[in-house]
Amino acid sequence: MNRRHFPLAACCGALLLAALAARADEPAAPAKPAQATDDDLRIPGVFDSALPRTEKKNSLRLIVHPHLGDFWEHTHLRTALGLRYGLTRRWEVTTEADAYFSHGLRRQAFFEEKGFSALHLGTKYQLGDPAHLGWETSVGLDWSRPIGTPPPEVTDGLKHLAPYVTFSRQLVDHPAWRVFFGFNYEDITTTPTPGILGKNQLNDDNVGVSGGFLFVRGPLTYTFEAAYDTERPIRGLARDLVVLRPGFVWVVPPRYTFGARGQWLLGFSLKLSHGHDGNDLGASAKLRVNFDFKRLLGLKKEPASGR
């Protein structure tokens, strides 16, 4: 989200925070509220860091992730559609495709232009605590590339291959708090698909480190991450990117989803970045909906859990 749209997203986030704060004084419900998992928290643009915990064994999740900011930023609305499967209790795989269509609020009519713009594949394996220091550890790999002939505004036109390692530790004396850090490498290749880079986005091979903390309060997880990525060691280019991003992810209680199926998550964050394009301050508000795919197929009959 660029700076001219920052006030709108910031006001939306402030109103939501005020509503949540008002509800904090109400008596606690007897049932334990659902909480966001590590995979739930990773909403691009709101919280980018990978965390170590993986999907439950044999769990199959359908992910729907519309980019709501596109309504006022772009002519097309992007929506990620994907599946995440727990192969074992330690190993998960994810496949996701980005669809787009003209939303009708700008120069093009509703659904006049539509298609798929990108394919994402990912996997993560949980190593446990190999050093016996109280740190959960995982390794993972993300791959993505443009597909089809999408309009430049919905893609960066690049192929990404990004292995990473991530660590986290829950504080024993303060279990609501958790700290994390990780390292990543990103191999970037230009494709024939034209695209538009975001402000300060790196477009060549780079390495990075990130870290931060989480604070869980019922269905609300407050997040803070700091990241540094650089092209210097790989290409010798003097391009760096520093990002600070405070935010939150809220598991929306069923009473606010009007009986809709699935788990609804609303994320909001502020972003301060400094890179080769200068300083940038922005905000992002995004929605994600997770469905138990086995239940949708009628393969699972028991009542839905909090996840």
Phi and psi in degrees as GROMACS dihedral restraints (atoms count N, CA, C in turn):
[ dihedral_restraints ]
;  ai    aj    ak    al  type     phi  dphi    fc
    3     4     5     6     1   -84.2    20    10
    4     5     6     7     1   176.5    20    10
    6     7     8     9     1   -68.2    20    10
    7     8     9    10     1   -27.8    20    10
    9    10    11    12     1   -70.4    20    10
   10    11    12    13     1   -18.3    20    10
   12    13    14    15     1  -101.2    20    10
   13    14    15    16     1     1.3    20    10
   15    16    17    18     1   -59.6    20    10
   16    17    18    19     1   -44.6    20    10
   18    19    20    21     1   -59.6    20    10
   19    20    21    22     1   -38.7    20    10
   21    22    23    24     1   -64.2    20    10
   22    23    24    25     1   -49.5    20    10
   24    25    26    27     1   -66.5    20    10
   25    26    27    28     1   -37.8    20    10
   27    28    29    30     1   -63.8    20    10
   28    29    30    31     1   -40.4    20    10
   30    31    32    33     1   -64.8    20    10
   31    32    33    34     1   -41.0    20    10
   33    34    35    36     1   -60.9    20    10
   34    35    36    37     1   -44.0    20    10
   36    37    38    39     1   -65.7    20    10
   37    38    39    40     1   -39.5    20    10
   39    40    41    42     1   -64.6    20    10
   40    41    42    43     1   -41.1    20    10
   42    43    44    45     1   -64.0    20    10
   43    44    45    46     1   -40.6    20    10
   45    46    47    48     1   -66.4    20    10
   46    47    48    49     1   -42.3    20    10
   48    49    50    51     1   -61.7    20    10
   49    50    51    52     1   -39.5    20    10
   51    52    53    54     1   -63.6    20    10
   52    53    54    55     1   -40.9    20    10
   54    55    56    57     1   -64.8    20    10
   55    56    57    58     1   -40.1    20    10
   57    58    59    60     1   -67.2    20    10
   58    59    60    61     1   -39.6    20    10
   60    61    62    63     1   -64.1    20    10
   61    62    63    64     1   -38.1    20    10
   63    64    65    66     1   -64.6    20    10
   64    65    66    67     1   -36.2    20    10
   66    67    68    69     1   -75.1    20    10
   67    68    69    70     1   -17.9    20    10
   69    70    71    72     1   -64.7    20    10
   70    71    72    73     1   -23.9    20    10
   72    73    74    75     1   -85.2    20    10
   73    74    75    76     1    -7.4    20    10
   75    76    77    78     1   -77.2    20    10
   76    77    78    79     1   155.0    20    10
   78    79    80    81     1   -59.8    20    10
   79    80    81    82     1   142.3    20    10
   81    82    83    84     1   -69.6    20    10
   82    83    84    85     1   141.1    20    10
   84    85    86    87     1   -73.6    20    10
   85    86    87    88     1   148.7    20    10
   87    88    89    90     1   -65.7    20    10
   88    89    90    91     1   -32.5    20    10
   90    91    92    93     1   -81.0    20    10
   91    92    93    94     1   142.5    20    10
   93    94    95    96     1   -69.5    20    10
   94    95    96    97     1   127.1    20    10
   96    97    98    99     1   -70.0    20    10
   97    98    99   100     1   149.4    20    10
   99   100   101   102     1   -66.2    20    10
  100   101   102   103     1   145.5    20    10
  102   103   104   105     1  -124.0    20    10
  103   104   105   106     1   152.3    20    10
  105   106   107   108     1   -72.1    20    10
  106   107   108   109     1   136.1    20    10
  108   109   110   111     1   -82.7    20    10
  109   110   111   112     1   175.6    20    10
  111   112   113   114     1   -60.3    20    10
  112   113   114   115     1   -40.1    20    10
  114   115   116   117     1   -71.4    20    10
  115   116   117   118     1   -34.5    20    10
  117   118   119   120     1   -61.7    20    10
  118   119   120   121     1   -38.5    20    10
  120   121   122   123     1   -68.6    20    10
  121   122   123   124     1   -26.1    20    10
  123   124   125   126     1   -80.2    20    10
  124   125   126   127     1    80.6    20    10
  126   127   128   129     1  -106.9    20    10
  127   128   129   130     1   106.7    20    10
  129   130   131   132     1   -52.6    20    10
  130   131   132   133     1   132.3    20    10
  132   133   134   135     1    93.7    20    10
  133   134   135   136     1   -21.7    20    10
  135   136   137   138     1  -108.5    20    10
  136   137   138   139     1   -48.7    20    10
  138   139   140   141     1  -147.7    20    10
  139   140   141   142     1   110.1    20    10
  141   142   143   144     1   -93.8    20    10
  142   143   144   145     1   -18.1    20    10
  144   145   146   147     1   -72.0    20    10
  145   146   147   148     1   139.0    20    10
  147   148   149   150     1   -81.5    20    10
  148   149   150   151     1   140.0    20    10
  150   151   152   153     1  -116.2    20    10
  151   152   153   154     1   159.6    20    10
  153   154   155   156     1   -72.0    20    10
  154   155   156   157     1   -32.3    20    10
  156   157   158   159     1   -70.4    20    10
  157   158   159   160     1   146.7    20    10
  159   160   161   162     1  -114.9    20    10
  160   161   162   163     1   171.4    20    10
  162   163   164   165     1   -65.1    20    10
  163   164   165   166     1   149.8    20    10
  165   166   167   168     1   -62.3    20    10
  166   167   168   169     1   150.3    20    10
  168   169   170   171     1   -58.1    20    10
  169   170   171   172     1   133.1    20    10
  171   172   173   174     1    67.9    20    10
  172   173   174   175     1     5.5    20    10
  174   175   176   177     1   -76.6    20    10
  175   176   177   178     1   133.0    20    10
  177   178   179   180     1  -123.5    20    10
  178   179   180   181     1   112.5    20    10
  180   181   182   183     1  -109.5    20    10
  181   182   183   184     1   132.1    20    10
  183   184   185   186     1   -94.5    20    10
  184   185   186   187     1   127.3    20    10
  186   187   188   189     1  -113.6    20    10
  187   188   189   190     1   127.7    20    10
  189   190   191   192     1  -123.4    20    10
  190   191   192   193     1   122.7    20    10
  192   193   194   195     1  -136.8    20    10
  193   194   195   196     1    84.2    20    10
  195   196   197   198     1   -74.8    20    10
  196   197   198   199     1   142.1    20    10
  198   199   200   201     1   -91.1    20    10
  199   200   201   202     1    87.6    20    10
  201   202   203   204     1   -62.9    20    10
  202   203   204   205     1   -27.4    20    10
  204   205   206   207     1   -63.4    20    10
  205   206   207   208     1   -18.3    20    10
  207   208   209   210     1   -64.9    20    10
  208   209   210   211     1   -21.9    20    10
  210   211   212   213     1   -60.1    20    10
  211   212   213   214     1   -37.0    20    10
  213   214   215   216     1  -108.7    20    10
  214   215   216   217     1    -7.0    20    10
  216   217   218   219     1  -102.0    20    10
  217   218   219   220     1   -33.7    20    10
  219   220   221   222     1  -133.1    20    10
  220   221   222   223     1   169.5    20    10
  222   223   224   225     1   -79.0    20    10
  223   224   225   226     1   -25.6    20    10
  225   226   227   228     1  -113.5    20    10
  226   227   228   229     1   145.7    20    10
  228   229   230   231     1   -99.2    20    10
  229   230   231   232     1   124.8    20    10
  231   232   233   234     1   -95.5    20    10
  232   233   234   235     1   139.3    20    10
  234   235   236   237     1  -138.2    20    10
  235   236   237   238     1   120.6    20    10
  237   238   239   240     1   -84.3    20    10
  238   239   240   241     1   133.2    20    10
  240   241   242   243     1  -124.4    20    10
  241   242   243   244     1   126.0    20    10
  243   244   245   246     1  -156.0    20    10
  244   245   246   247     1   172.7    20    10
  246   247   248   249     1  -128.9    20    10
  247   248   249   250     1   138.6    20    10
  249   250   251   252     1  -126.5    20    10
  250   251   252   253     1   127.9    20    10
  252   253   254   255     1  -127.9    20    10
  253   254   255   256     1   133.7    20    10
  255   256   257   258     1   -88.5    20    10
  256   257   258   259     1   100.7    20    10
  258   259   260   261     1   -65.0    20    10
  259   260   261   262     1   -43.7    20    10
  261   262   263   264     1  -138.7    20    10
  262   263   264   265     1  -175.8    20    10
  264   265   266   267     1   -72.7    20    10
  265   266   267   268     1    -8.6    20    10
  267   268   269   270     1  -117.7    20    10
  268   269   270   271     1   -12.5    20    10
  270   271   272   273     1  -127.8    20    10
  271   272   273   274     1   129.2    20    10
  273   274   275   276     1  -131.4    20    10
  274   275   276   277     1   156.8    20    10
  276   277   278   279     1  -132.4    20    10
  277   278   279   280     1   150.8    20    10
  279   280   281   282     1  -136.1    20    10
  280   281   282   283     1   137.7    20    10
  282   283   284   285     1  -130.9    20    10
  283   284   285   286     1   138.3    20    10
  285   286   287   288     1  -150.4    20    10
  286   287   288   289     1   140.9    20    10
  288   289   290   291     1  -124.7    20    10
  289   290   291   292     1   139.4    20    10
  291   292   293   294     1   -94.2    20    10
  292   293   294   295     1   117.3    20    10
  294   295   296   297     1   -99.9    20    10
  295   296   297   298     1   158.6    20    10
  297   298   299   300     1  -145.4    20    10
  298   299   300   301     1   155.0    20    10
  300   301   302   303     1  -157.6    20    10
  301   302   303   304     1   151.2    20    10
  303   304   305   306     1   -70.3    20    10
  304   305   306   307     1   129.5    20    10
  306   307   308   309     1   -90.1    20    10
  307   308   309   310     1    -5.9    20    10
  309   310   311   312     1    86.9    20    10
  310   311   312   313     1     0.1    20    10
  312   313   314   315     1   -92.9    20    10
  313   314   315   316     1    -3.0    20    10
  315   316   317   318     1  -126.0    20    10
  316   317   318   319     1  -140.5    20    10
  318   319   320   321     1   -74.6    20    10
  319   320   321   322     1   -17.0    20    10
  321   322   323   324     1  -105.8    20    10
  322   323   324   325     1   147.5    20    10
  324   325   326   327     1   -72.0    20    10
  325   326   327   328     1   159.5    20    10
  327   328   329   330     1   -56.9    20    10
  328   329   330   331     1   125.8    20    10
  330   331   332   333     1    63.6    20    10
  331   332   333   334     1    17.6    20    10
  333   334   335   336     1   -64.6    20    10
  334   335   336   337     1   -36.0    20    10
  336   337   338   339     1  -126.0    20    10
  337   338   339   340     1   134.7    20    10
  339   340   341   342     1  -156.4    20    10
  340   341   342   343     1   162.7    20    10
  342   343   344   345     1   158.3    20    10
  343   344   345   346     1  -165.3    20    10
  345   346   347   348     1  -115.0    20    10
  346   347   348   349     1   141.4    20    10
  348   349   350   351     1  -114.1    20    10
  349   350   351   352     1   -23.1    20    10
  351   352   353   354     1  -157.7    20    10
  352   353   354   355     1   154.0    20    10
  354   355   356   357     1  -122.1    20    10
  355   356   357   358     1   133.2    20    10
  357   358   359   360     1  -122.9    20    10
  358   359   360   361     1   135.2    20    10
  360   361   362   363     1  -128.4    20    10
  361   362   363   364     1   142.6    20    10
  363   364   365   366     1  -153.1    20    10
  364   365   366   367     1   156.4    20    10
  366   367   368   369     1  -149.0    20    10
  367   368   369   370     1   151.7    20    10
  369   370   371   372     1  -144.7    20    10
  370   371   372   373     1   136.0    20    10
  372   373   374   375     1  -124.8    20    10
  373   374   375   376     1   128.4    20    10
  375   376   377   378     1   -90.0    20    10
  376   377   378   379     1   121.9    20    10
  378   379   380   381     1   -90.7    20    10
  379   380   381   382     1    -8.5    20    10
  381   382   383   384     1    80.6    20    10
  382   383   384   385     1  -132.3    20    10
  384   385   386   387     1  -126.6    20    10
  385   386   387   388     1    71.7    20    10
  387   388   389   390     1   -61.9    20    10
  388   389   390   391     1   -28.7    20    10
  390   391   392   393     1   -90.6    20    10
  391   392   393   394     1    -3.4    20    10
  393   394   395   396     1    55.6    20    10
  394   395   396   397     1    43.1    20    10
  396   397   398   399     1  -114.7    20    10
  397   398   399   400     1     8.3    20    10
  399   400   401   402     1    86.0    20    10
  400   401   402   403     1    14.3    20    10
  402   403   404   405     1  -110.4    20    10
  403   404   405   406     1   119.4    20    10
  405   406   407   408     1   -68.8    20    10
  406   407   408   409     1   140.1    20    10
  408   409   410   411     1  -135.5    20    10
  409   410   411   412     1   138.9    20    10
  411   412   413   414     1  -142.6    20    10
  412   413   414   415     1   154.6    20    10
  414   415   416   417     1  -119.5    20    10
  415   416   417   418     1   150.2    20    10
  417   418   419   420     1  -153.9    20    10
  418   419   420   421     1   172.7    20    10
  420   421   422   423     1  -147.6    20    10
  421   422   423   424     1   130.2    20    10
  423   424   425   426     1  -119.8    20    10
  424   425   426   427     1   137.8    20    10
  426   427   428   429     1  -135.3    20    10
  427   428   429   430     1   138.3    20    10
  429   430   431   432     1  -152.7    20    10
  430   431   432   433     1   152.3    20    10
  432   433   434   435     1  -157.4    20    10
  433   434   435   436     1   156.8    20    10
  435   436   437   438     1   -69.2    20    10
  436   437   438   439     1   150.4    20    10
  438   439   440   441     1  -134.3    20    10
  439   440   441   442     1   157.8    20    10
  441   442   443   444     1    69.7    20    10
  442   443   444   445     1  -155.2    20    10
  444   445   446   447     1  -127.8    20    10
  445   446   447   448     1    67.0    20    10
  447   448   449   450     1   -74.9    20    10
  448   449   450   451     1   158.8    20    10
  450   451   452   453     1   -65.6    20    10
  451   452   453   454     1   147.0    20    10
  453   454   455   456     1   -55.8    20    10
  454   455   456   457     1   -28.1    20    10
  456   457   458   459     1   -69.6    20    10
  457   458   459   460     1   -15.3    20    10
  459   460   461   462     1  -105.3    20    10
  460   461   462   463     1     5.9    20    10
  462   463   464   465     1  -148.0    20    10
  463   464   465   466     1   156.4    20    10
  465   466   467   468     1   -95.6    20    10
  466   467   468   469     1    -5.1    20    10
  468   469   470   471     1    73.0    20    10
  469   470   471   472     1    15.6    20    10
  471   472   473   474     1  -117.5    20    10
  472   473   474   475     1   150.8    20    10
  474   475   476   477     1   -99.1    20    10
  475   476   477   478     1   131.7    20    10
  477   478   479   480     1  -119.2    20    10
  478   479   480   481     1   133.6    20    10
  480   481   482   483     1  -129.3    20    10
  481   482   483   484     1   115.9    20    10
  483   484   485   486     1  -134.7    20    10
  484   485   486   487     1    95.8    20    10
  486   487   488   489     1   -78.3    20    10
  487   488   489   490     1   152.9    20    10
  489   490   491   492     1  -154.3    20    10
  490   491   492   493     1   163.2    20    10
  492   493   494   495     1  -132.2    20    10
  493   494   495   496     1   138.4    20    10
  495   496   497   498     1  -136.0    20    10
  496   497   498   499     1   145.6    20    10
  498   499   500   501     1  -131.7    20    10
  499   500   501   502     1   147.3    20    10
  501   502   503   504     1  -150.3    20    10
  502   503   504   505     1   155.6    20    10
  504   505   506   507     1  -143.5    20    10
  505   506   507   508     1   125.9    20    10
  507   508   509   510     1   -87.4    20    10
  508   509   510   511     1   131.2    20    10
  510   511   512   513     1   -72.6    20    10
  511   512   513   514     1   125.9    20    10
  513   514   515   516     1   -63.7    20    10
  514   515   516   517     1   -45.5    20    10
  516   517   518   519     1   -79.7    20    10
  517   518   519   520     1   -15.7    20    10
  519   520   521   522     1  -137.4    20    10
  520   521   522   523     1    76.0    20    10
  522   523   524   525     1   -63.1    20    10
  523   524   525   526     1   -16.1    20    10
  525   526   527   528     1   -73.5    20    10
  526   527   528   529     1   -14.5    20    10
  528   529   530   531     1  -103.5    20    10
  529   530   531   532     1   143.7    20    10
  531   532   533   534     1  -146.1    20    10
  532   533   534   535     1   135.9    20    10
  534   535   536   537     1  -111.8    20    10
  535   536   537   538     1   154.4    20    10
  537   538   539   540     1  -149.8    20    10
  538   539   540   541     1   158.5    20    10
  540   541   542   543     1  -158.0    20    10
  541   542   543   544     1   163.8    20    10
  543   544   545   546     1  -164.0    20    10
  544   545   546   547     1   167.2    20    10
  546   547   548   549     1  -127.5    20    10
  547   548   549   550     1   145.9    20    10
  549   550   551   552     1  -145.1    20    10
  550   551   552   553     1   155.9    20    10
  552   553   554   555     1  -128.6    20    10
  553   554   555   556     1   138.7    20    10
  555   556   557   558     1  -127.2    20    10
  556   557   558   559     1   119.4    20    10
  558   559   560   561     1   -96.6    20    10
  559   560   561   562     1   121.5    20    10
  561   562   563   564     1  -117.7    20    10
  562   563   564   565     1   132.0    20    10
  564   565   566   567     1  -127.5    20    10
  565   566   567   568     1   134.4    20    10
  567   568   569   570     1   -74.5    20    10
  568   569   570   571     1   139.3    20    10
  570   571   572   573     1  -115.3    20    10
  571   572   573   574     1   168.0    20    10
  573   574   575   576     1   -67.9    20    10
  574   575   576   577     1   -11.7    20    10
  576   577   578   579     1   -75.8    20    10
  577   578   579   580     1   121.9    20    10
  579   580   581   582     1   -70.9    20    10
  580   581   582   583     1   143.9    20    10
  582   583   584   585     1  -151.0    20    10
  583   584   585   586     1   176.9    20    10
  585   586   587   588     1  -122.9    20    10
  586   587   588   589     1   126.5    20    10
  588   589   590   591     1   -81.1    20    10
  589   590   591   592     1   146.2    20    10
  591   592   593   594     1   -74.3    20    10
  592   593   594   595     1   163.4    20    10
  594   595   596   597     1   -62.7    20    10
  595   596   597   598     1   131.3    20    10
  597   598   599   600     1    70.2    20    10
  598   599   600   601     1     5.5    20    10
  600   601   602   603     1   -68.2    20    10
  601   602   603   604     1   132.4    20    10
  603   604   605   606     1   -78.9    20    10
  604   605   606   607     1   139.8    20    10
  606   607   608   609     1  -123.4    20    10
  607   608   609   610     1    24.3    20    10
  609   610   611   612     1  -142.6    20    10
  610   611   612   613     1   170.2    20    10
  612   613   614   615     1   -53.8    20    10
  613   614   615   616     1   139.4    20    10
  615   616   617   618     1  -152.2    20    10
  616   617   618   619     1   162.9    20    10
  618   619   620   621     1  -122.9    20    10
  619   620   621   622     1   157.2    20    10
  621   622   623   624     1  -156.9    20    10
  622   623   624   625     1   164.7    20    10
  624   625   626   627     1  -135.9    20    10
  625   626   627   628     1   144.0    20    10
  627   628   629   630     1  -143.1    20    10
  628   629   630   631     1   160.8    20    10
  630   631   632   633     1  -169.8    20    10
  631   632   633   634     1   170.6    20    10
  633   634   635   636     1   165.9    20    10
  634   635   636   637     1  -155.8    20    10
  636   637   638   639     1  -146.6    20    10
  637   638   639   640     1   161.1    20    10
  639   640   641   642     1  -125.9    20    10
  640   641   642   643     1   146.0    20    10
  642   643   644   645     1  -133.2    20    10
  643   644   645   646     1   118.9    20    10
  645   646   647   648     1  -101.4    20    10
  646   647   648   649     1   128.4    20    10
  648   649   650   651     1  -135.3    20    10
  649   650   651   652     1    93.7    20    10
  651   652   653   654     1    62.5    20    10
  652   653   654   655     1  -130.2    20    10
  654   655   656   657     1   -79.2    20    10
  655   656   657   658     1    -0.2    20    10
  657   658   659   660     1  -107.5    20    10
  658   659   660   661     1   127.7    20    10
  660   661   662   663     1  -116.1    20    10
  661   662   663   664     1   115.6    20    10
  663   664   665   666     1   -83.3    20    10
  664   665   666   667     1   137.9    20    10
  666   667   668   669     1  -127.0    20    10
  667   668   669   670     1   149.1    20    10
  669   670   671   672     1  -146.4    20    10
  670   671   672   673     1   126.6    20    10
  672   673   674   675     1  -134.5    20    10
  673   674   675   676     1   145.3    20    10
  675   676   677   678     1  -127.1    20    10
  676   677   678   679     1   136.2    20    10
  678   679   680   681     1  -137.8    20    10
  679   680   681   682     1   145.3    20    10
  681   682   683   684     1  -132.4    20    10
  682   683   684   685     1   121.2    20    10
  684   685   686   687     1  -125.1    20    10
  685   686   687   688     1   143.2    20    10
  687   688   689   690     1  -146.3    20    10
  688   689   690   691     1   146.5    20    10
  690   691   692   693     1   -94.8    20    10
  691   692   693   694     1    -4.2    20    10
  693   694   695   696     1   -59.3    20    10
  694   695   696   697     1   -51.4    20    10
  696   697   698   699     1   -67.9    20    10
  697   698   699   700     1   -24.5    20    10
  699   700   701   702     1   -92.0    20    10
  700   701   702   703     1   -51.9    20    10
  702   703   704   705     1  -110.4    20    10
  703   704   705   706     1    -7.1    20    10
  705   706   707   708     1    72.6    20    10
  706   707   708   709     1    14.9    20    10
  708   709   710   711     1   -88.3    20    10
  709   710   711   712     1   140.4    20    10
  711   712   713   714     1   -86.2    20    10
  712   713   714   715     1    56.1    20    10
  714   715   716   717     1  -123.5    20    10
  715   716   717   718     1   124.6    20    10
  717   718   719   720     1  -129.8    20    10
  718   719   720   721     1   159.8    20    10
  720   721   722   723     1  -140.0    20    10
  721   722   723   724     1   124.0    20    10
  723   724   725   726     1  -116.4    20    10
  724   725   726   727     1   130.1    20    10
  726   727   728   729     1  -131.3    20    10
  727   728   729   730     1   133.5    20    10
  729   730   731   732     1  -118.6    20    10
  730   731   732   733     1   130.8    20    10
  732   733   734   735     1  -143.3    20    10
  733   734   735   736     1    98.4    20    10
  735   736   737   738     1   -88.1    20    10
  736   737   738   739     1   147.3    20    10
  738   739   740   741     1  -173.8    20    10
  739   740   741   742     1  -165.0    20    10
  741   742   743   744     1  -154.6    20    10
  742   743   744   745     1   157.2    20    10
  744   745   746   747     1  -127.2    20    10
  745   746   747   748     1   126.3    20    10
  747   748   749   750     1  -114.2    20    10
  748   749   750   751     1   123.1    20    10
  750   751   752   753     1   -80.2    20    10
  751   752   753   754     1   107.1    20    10
  753   754   755   756     1   -68.3    20    10
  754   755   756   757     1   123.1    20    10
  756   757   758   759     1   -59.1    20    10
  757   758   759   760     1   146.6    20    10
  759   760   761   762     1   -55.1    20    10
  760   761   762   763     1   -29.6    20    10
  762   763   764   765     1   -66.8    20    10
  763   764   765   766     1   -16.9    20    10
  765   766   767   768     1   -97.9    20    10
  766   767   768   769     1    -1.7    20    10
  768   769   770   771     1  -105.2    20    10
  769   770   771   772     1    10.7    20    10
  771   772   773   774     1    56.1    20    10
  772   773   774   775     1    39.1    20    10
  774   775   776   777     1    77.8    20    10
  775   776   777   778     1     5.8    20    10
  777   778   779   780     1   -66.9    20    10
  778   779   780   781     1   147.3    20    10
  780   781   782   783     1   -78.9    20    10
  781   782   783   784     1   161.9    20    10
  783   784   785   786     1    90.4    20    10
  784   785   786   787     1   175.1    20    10
  786   787   788   789     1  -103.3    20    10
  787   788   789   790     1   123.0    20    10
  789   790   791   792     1  -101.7    20    10
  790   791   792   793     1   131.7    20    10
  792   793   794   795     1  -126.1    20    10
  793   794   795   796     1   132.3    20    10
  795   796   797   798     1  -115.9    20    10
  796   797   798   799     1   123.6    20    10
  798   799   800   801     1  -117.2    20    10
  799   800   801   802     1   146.3    20    10
  801   802   803   804     1  -144.3    20    10
  802   803   804   805     1   139.8    20    10
  804   805   806   807     1  -152.1    20    10
  805   806   807   808     1   155.4    20    10
  807   808   809   810     1  -101.5    20    10
  808   809   810   811     1   146.6    20    10
  810   811   812   813     1  -133.0    20    10
  811   812   813   814     1   125.0    20    10
  813   814   815   816     1  -116.2    20    10
  814   815   816   817     1   119.5    20    10
  816   817   818   819     1  -127.2    20    10
  817   818   819   820     1   151.2    20    10
  819   820   821   822     1  -135.5    20    10
  820   821   822   823     1   125.4    20    10
  822   823   824   825     1  -156.7    20    10
  823   824   825   826     1  -158.0    20    10
  825   826   827   828     1   -67.9    20    10
  826   827   828   829     1   -17.5    20    10
  828   829   830   831     1   -94.4    20    10
  829   830   831   832     1     4.0    20    10
  831   832   833   834     1   101.1    20    10
  832   833   834   835     1  -160.0    20    10
  834   835   836   837     1   -89.1    20    10
  835   836   837   838     1   148.0    20    10
  837   838   839   840     1  -146.5    20    10
  838   839   840   841     1   133.4    20    10
  840   841   842   843     1  -120.8    20    10
  841   842   843   844     1   127.4    20    10
  843   844   845   846     1  -149.6    20    10
  844   845   846   847     1  -178.1    20    10
  846   847   848   849     1  -144.3    20    10
  847   848   849   850     1   154.9    20    10
  849   850   851   852     1  -142.1    20    10
  850   851   852   853     1   133.8    20    10
  852   853   854   855     1  -127.4    20    10
  853   854   855   856     1   123.5    20    10
  855   856   857   858     1  -138.3    20    10
  856   857   858   859     1   153.9    20    10
  858   859   860   861     1  -117.1    20    10
  859   860   861   862     1   139.3    20    10
  861   862   863   864     1  -133.1    20    10
  862   863   864   865     1   138.7    20    10
  864   865   866   867     1  -123.0    20    10
  865   866   867   868     1   125.9    20    10
  867   868   869   870     1  -109.2    20    10
  868   869   870   871     1   135.9    20    10
  870   871   872   873     1  -120.9    20    10
  871   872   873   874     1   143.6    20    10
  873   874   875   876     1   -75.9    20    10
  874   875   876   877     1   104.0    20    10
  876   877   878   879     1   -65.6    20    10
  877   878   879   880     1   -33.3    20    10
  879   880   881   882     1   -64.9    20    10
  880   881   882   883     1   -36.6    20    10
  882   883   884   885     1   -69.7    20    10
  883   884   885   886     1   -36.9    20    10
  885   886   887   888     1   -63.7    20    10
  886   887   888   889     1   -32.1    20    10
  888   889   890   891     1   -84.8    20    10
  889   890   891   892     1    -2.6    20    10
  891   892   893   894     1    79.5    20    10
  892   893   894   895     1    15.7    20    10
  894   895   896   897     1   -92.2    20    10
  895   896   897   898     1    -2.5    20    10
  897   898   899   900     1  -141.0    20    10
  898   899   900   901     1   120.8    20    10
  900   901   902   903     1  -107.4    20    10
  901   902   903   904     1   -17.2    20    10
  903   904   905   906     1   -69.5    20    10
  904   905   906   907     1   159.9    20    10
  906   907   908   909     1   -58.4    20    10
  907   908   909   910     1   148.9    20    10
  909   910   911   912     1   -65.6    20    10
  910   911   912   913     1   142.4    20    10
  912   913   914   915     1   -90.1    20    10
  913   914   915   916     1  -176.3    20    10
  915   916   917   918     1   -67.9    20    10
  916   917   918   919     1   -20.7    20    10
